[in-house]
Amino acid sequence: MSGRTHIVVDGVVHTYQPPRGRPVRALENVSLDIGEQEFVALLGPSGCGKSTLLYLLGGYLPVQQGAIRVAGKPIAGPAPDRGIVFQHFALFPWKTVLQNVLYGLEKQGMPRDRRLLRAREFIALVGLTGFESSFPAQLSGGMKQRAAIARTLAVDPQILLMDEPFGALDAQTRSLMQVELLRIWEGTRKTVVFVTHDVQEAVFLAGRVAVMSARPGRIKEIVEARFDKDDPDLFRTRPFVETVDHVWNLVRAEAIAAQRSGAA
């Protein structure tokens, strides 16, 4: 972890109470510190509580046990300092790219001239200049996700929460979007918490990978993944391959444990 601590997750426990059936313990004693401007990936088998932890960070779920603090203050619900990007874009289909990006700025009460300038700035940042008047149905999957990222970044959150944002994309587009996200992160230096199922994606994008156990999710191990992301041969270098293999073995062991326990 580098820089000042930005997010502190301290002994968090979360249990879902379905209307029928038994309670489901999703998280058990999760503790994690995330530095300011750090890029951290959450990785683990299906059902391990990755998205639950992300929604707790976003304030969309209440903290039942333990504590989550952002910049030293307890989370009390969703707030403008935390922006979230979902897997399935979550764009308004009846709004153009420009109107989608303007939406949050309008909610903030930003003057019209300023919000137009800011929206166009972030549309340019994600490489969508020329598509301001396009509707989501006219865009490819990668372009939709660029628009969703621009909309989130435009309101200037300190923290970017990303829930498998490239999971619905084809392999080629996903690879391009990973590089694009790193470029955007290097330009904005937001604190990023990125949920993924893809081991190579996690090791490539993040500075640290928090590997979670089978449900109830715990932090099993935090793996350093600081590489030269501009190296065109990075994926073939021995340290990168060994890190991917190590993380994969951790996740694989937990996935097998989840199958045996019926938690997956």
C-alpha positions as CSV (number, residue, x, y, z in Angstrom):
1,M,0.0,0.0,0.0
2,S,1.3,3.5,-0.9
3,G,0.4,6.9,0.3
4,R,-2.1,7.8,3.0
5,T,-4.7,5.3,4.0
6,H,-8.0,6.2,2.3
7,I,-10.3,3.3,3.1
8,V,-10.3,1.2,6.2
9,V,-12.4,-2.0,6.4
10,D,-12.2,-3.3,9.9
11,G,-13.6,-6.6,11.0
12,V,-16.7,-6.4,8.7
13,V,-19.3,-9.2,8.9
14,H,-22.4,-9.3,6.7
15,T,-25.3,-11.7,6.7
16,Y,-28.2,-11.7,4.2
17,Q,-31.6,-12.4,5.7
18,P,-33.8,-13.8,2.9
19,P,-37.6,-13.7,3.4
20,R,-37.6,-17.5,3.5
21,G,-34.9,-19.9,4.4
22,R,-31.8,-19.6,6.5
23,P,-29.6,-16.5,6.8
24,V,-26.5,-16.5,4.5
25,R,-23.2,-15.3,6.0
26,A,-21.6,-13.5,3.0
27,L,-18.6,-11.9,4.8
28,E,-16.7,-12.9,7.9
29,N,-14.3,-10.6,9.7
30,V,-13.0,-8.8,6.6
31,S,-10.3,-6.3,7.2
32,L,-8.5,-4.3,4.5
33,D,-6.6,-1.0,4.3
34,I,-6.5,0.8,0.9
35,G,-4.2,3.7,0.3
36,E,-5.1,7.0,-1.4
37,Q,-4.8,6.8,-5.2
38,E,-4.3,3.0,-5.0
39,F,-5.7,0.5,-7.4
40,V,-6.8,-2.7,-5.6
41,A,-8.5,-5.7,-7.1
42,L,-10.9,-8.0,-5.2
43,L,-10.7,-11.5,-6.5
44,G,-12.2,-14.8,-5.4
45,P,-14.6,-17.7,-6.3
46,S,-18.2,-17.0,-7.2
47,G,-20.3,-16.3,-4.1
48,C,-17.3,-15.2,-2.0
49,G,-18.7,-11.7,-1.2
50,K,-16.7,-9.5,-3.6
51,S,-19.7,-7.6,-4.8
52,T,-21.1,-7.5,-1.3
53,L,-18.0,-5.8,0.0
54,L,-18.1,-3.3,-2.9
55,Y,-21.7,-2.4,-2.2
56,L,-20.8,-1.9,1.5
57,L,-18.0,0.4,0.4
58,G,-20.5,2.3,-1.8
59,G,-23.0,2.6,1.1
60,Y,-25.7,0.6,-0.7
61,L,-25.7,-2.0,2.1
62,P,-25.6,-1.2,5.8
63,V,-22.6,-2.1,7.8
64,Q,-23.9,-4.7,10.3
65,Q,-20.8,-5.6,12.2
66,G,-17.4,-4.0,12.1
67,A,-16.6,-0.6,10.5
68,I,-15.8,0.9,7.2
69,R,-14.2,4.4,7.2
70,V,-13.4,6.6,4.2
71,A,-10.9,9.4,5.0
72,G,-11.4,8.6,8.7
73,K,-15.3,8.9,8.6
74,P,-17.7,6.1,8.9
75,I,-19.8,5.3,5.8
76,A,-23.4,6.3,6.3
77,G,-24.8,5.6,2.8
78,P,-24.1,6.5,-0.8
79,A,-22.2,9.8,-1.3
80,P,-20.6,11.8,-4.1
81,D,-17.1,10.8,-2.9
82,R,-17.7,7.3,-4.2
83,G,-18.7,6.5,-7.8
84,I,-19.7,3.1,-9.0
85,V,-19.4,1.4,-12.4
86,F,-21.5,-1.7,-13.0
87,Q,-20.9,-4.6,-15.4
88,H,-24.0,-3.9,-17.5
89,F,-23.3,-0.2,-18.2
90,A,-26.4,1.2,-16.4
91,L,-26.8,4.0,-19.0
92,F,-30.2,5.7,-19.6
93,P,-31.2,4.3,-23.0
94,W,-33.3,7.3,-23.8
95,K,-30.4,9.8,-23.3
96,T,-27.5,10.4,-25.6
97,V,-23.9,10.0,-24.5
98,L,-23.7,13.7,-23.6
99,Q,-27.0,13.6,-21.7
100,N,-25.9,10.6,-19.8
101,V,-22.7,12.2,-18.7
102,L,-24.5,15.5,-17.9
103,Y,-27.0,13.7,-15.6
104,G,-24.9,13.6,-12.4
105,L,-23.6,17.2,-13.0
106,E,-27.2,18.4,-13.3
107,K,-28.0,16.7,-10.0
108,Q,-25.1,18.5,-8.4
109,G,-26.5,21.8,-9.5
110,M,-23.5,22.8,-11.6
111,P,-24.2,25.8,-13.9
112,R,-25.1,24.8,-17.5
113,D,-21.9,26.2,-19.2
114,R,-19.6,24.5,-16.7
115,R,-21.3,21.2,-16.8
116,L,-21.3,21.1,-20.6
117,L,-17.6,21.9,-20.6
118,R,-16.9,19.2,-18.0
119,A,-19.0,16.6,-19.7
120,R,-17.2,17.1,-23.0
121,E,-13.9,17.0,-21.2
122,F,-14.6,13.5,-19.8
123,I,-16.2,12.3,-23.0
124,A,-12.8,13.2,-24.6
125,L,-10.9,11.5,-21.8
126,V,-12.6,8.1,-22.5
127,G,-12.2,8.5,-26.3
128,L,-15.8,9.2,-27.3
129,T,-15.5,12.6,-28.9
130,G,-17.8,12.5,-32.0
131,F,-20.3,10.3,-30.3
132,E,-21.9,12.9,-28.0
133,S,-25.2,12.6,-29.8
134,S,-25.3,8.8,-30.0
135,F,-27.8,6.8,-27.9
136,P,-26.6,3.7,-26.0
137,A,-28.3,1.3,-28.6
138,Q,-26.0,2.8,-31.3
139,L,-22.8,2.0,-29.3
140,S,-20.7,-1.1,-29.0
141,G,-20.3,-2.7,-25.6
142,G,-16.9,-1.1,-25.1
143,M,-18.2,2.3,-26.0
144,K,-21.1,1.9,-23.6
145,Q,-18.7,1.1,-20.8
146,R,-16.6,4.2,-21.7
147,A,-19.7,6.3,-21.5
148,A,-20.5,4.8,-18.1
149,I,-17.0,5.5,-16.8
150,A,-17.1,9.1,-18.2
151,R,-20.5,9.7,-16.4
152,T,-19.0,8.4,-13.1
153,L,-15.8,10.3,-13.4
154,A,-17.4,13.6,-14.4
155,V,-18.9,14.1,-10.9
156,D,-15.4,13.8,-9.5
157,P,-15.6,11.0,-6.9
158,Q,-12.5,10.4,-4.8
159,I,-13.1,6.6,-5.1
160,L,-14.1,4.6,-8.1
161,L,-15.8,1.3,-7.3
162,M,-16.0,-1.1,-10.3
163,D,-18.1,-4.2,-10.3
164,E,-16.8,-6.5,-13.0
165,P,-17.0,-3.6,-15.5
166,F,-15.6,-5.6,-18.4
167,G,-17.3,-8.9,-17.7
168,A,-19.9,-8.5,-20.5
169,L,-17.3,-7.6,-23.2
170,D,-15.7,-9.8,-25.7
171,A,-12.0,-10.7,-25.1
172,Q,-10.5,-8.2,-27.6
173,T,-12.6,-5.3,-26.3
174,R,-12.0,-6.3,-22.7
175,S,-8.2,-6.2,-23.4
176,L,-8.5,-2.7,-25.0
177,M,-10.6,-1.4,-22.1
178,Q,-8.1,-2.6,-19.5
179,V,-5.4,-0.5,-21.1
180,E,-7.8,2.4,-21.4
181,L,-8.8,2.1,-17.7
182,L,-5.1,2.2,-16.7
183,R,-4.6,5.3,-18.9
184,I,-7.6,7.0,-17.3
185,W,-6.5,6.0,-13.8
186,E,-3.0,7.4,-14.4
187,G,-4.5,10.6,-15.5
188,T,-7.0,11.0,-12.7
189,R,-5.3,9.1,-9.8
190,K,-8.6,8.1,-8.2
191,T,-8.6,5.4,-5.5
192,V,-10.0,2.3,-7.4
193,V,-11.5,-0.9,-6.0
194,F,-12.1,-3.3,-8.8
195,V,-14.0,-6.5,-8.6
196,T,-13.3,-9.2,-11.1
197,H,-13.3,-13.0,-11.7
198,D,-10.4,-12.7,-14.1
199,V,-7.0,-13.5,-12.5
200,Q,-4.8,-12.0,-15.3
201,E,-7.0,-8.9,-15.4
202,A,-6.6,-8.4,-11.6
203,V,-2.8,-8.8,-11.7
204,F,-2.4,-6.6,-14.8
205,L,-4.6,-3.7,-13.5
206,A,-4.1,-3.6,-9.8
207,G,-1.1,-2.7,-7.6
208,R,-2.4,-5.2,-5.0
209,V,-4.8,-8.1,-5.4
210,A,-6.9,-9.0,-2.4
211,V,-7.8,-12.7,-2.8
212,M,-11.0,-13.7,-0.9
213,S,-11.9,-17.1,0.5
214,A,-15.0,-19.2,-0.3
215,R,-18.1,-18.0,1.4
216,P,-18.2,-16.6,4.0
217,G,-15.6,-14.4,2.4
218,R,-12.5,-13.4,4.2
219,I,-9.3,-11.9,2.9
220,K,-7.1,-15.0,2.3
221,E,-4.0,-13.2,1.0
222,I,-3.0,-9.8,-0.4
223,V,-0.7,-10.2,-3.4
224,E,1.6,-7.5,-4.6
225,A,1.3,-6.9,-8.4
226,R,3.4,-3.8,-9.2
227,F,4.7,-4.2,-12.7
228,D,5.6,-2.0,-15.6
229,K,2.2,-1.8,-17.3
230,D,3.7,-0.2,-20.4
231,D,5.9,-3.2,-21.1
232,P,4.5,-4.8,-24.3
233,D,5.9,-8.2,-23.3
234,L,4.6,-8.0,-19.7
235,F,2.3,-10.9,-20.0
236,R,5.2,-13.1,-21.0
237,T,7.7,-12.0,-18.3
238,R,8.5,-14.5,-15.6
239,P,7.5,-12.4,-12.6
240,F,4.1,-11.6,-14.1
241,V,3.4,-15.2,-15.1
242,E,4.5,-16.5,-11.6
243,T,2.2,-13.9,-9.9
244,V,-0.7,-14.9,-12.1
245,D,-0.1,-18.6,-11.3
246,H,0.2,-17.9,-7.6
247,V,-3.1,-16.0,-7.5
248,W,-4.8,-18.6,-9.7
249,N,-3.8,-21.3,-7.3
250,L,-5.2,-19.4,-4.4
251,V,-8.5,-18.8,-6.1
252,R,-8.6,-22.4,-7.4
253,A,-8.2,-23.8,-3.9
254,E,-11.1,-21.6,-2.7
255,A,-13.3,-22.5,-5.6
256,I,-12.8,-26.2,-4.8
257,A,-13.5,-25.6,-1.2
258,A,-16.7,-23.7,-2.2
259,Q,-17.8,-26.7,-4.4
260,R,-17.2,-29.2,-1.6
261,S,-19.2,-27.1,0.9
262,G,-22.0,-26.3,-1.6
263,A,-21.3,-22.6,-1.2
264,A,-20.7,-21.9,-4.9
